[in-house]
Amino acid sequence: MNWIKSFALIFLTTLYGCGGVNYSLSGINIPPEVKTVSVKLFVNKAPLINPLLAQVYTEKLKDKFINQTSLSVINENGDWAFQGYISNYVVEPVNRQSIGGGTRNKLTISISVAFENAKNKDENFERVFTRFKDFEASSDFSSIESSLVDDITDILVQDVFNETALKW
């Protein structure tokens, strides 16, 4: 029984000694000095414009930080600040045919993101994130566009979140 008490004492002492380290079961790696995040409206500079895409992406990025972190979202000058633009929005054929002989198209969306960390300038970056989703070429694009955009923007938001809050 003494070895259990000894182990518990060593474990607790070690854990207490690591007080300066930020542990999280969620994998989120936000330094404790970062308290706020700001997200400017991502403007649409793509050759093909989806009029709702800029607002949808911006709001989803804000919602991600609201729902999955303790950061406060403010209008500007956050400890973490995001801005950028939609650089590509294109529908194009996929260069393969399915076994059944049907052809497919894909919607590709690219977002250019500028991230500024006011607490650690070494983490600042500008990067383009690109994702796509295939769909049947015979589908009426206007009837599935909203669903495709929803799926792709979810992934793009997760990509940006991973790059900043998870450091993946």
Summary of the structure (lengths in Angstrom):
residues: 168
radius of gyration: 21.5
end to end distance: 42.5
largest distance: 72.3
contacts: 441
relative contact order: 0.16
helix: 36%
strand: 32%
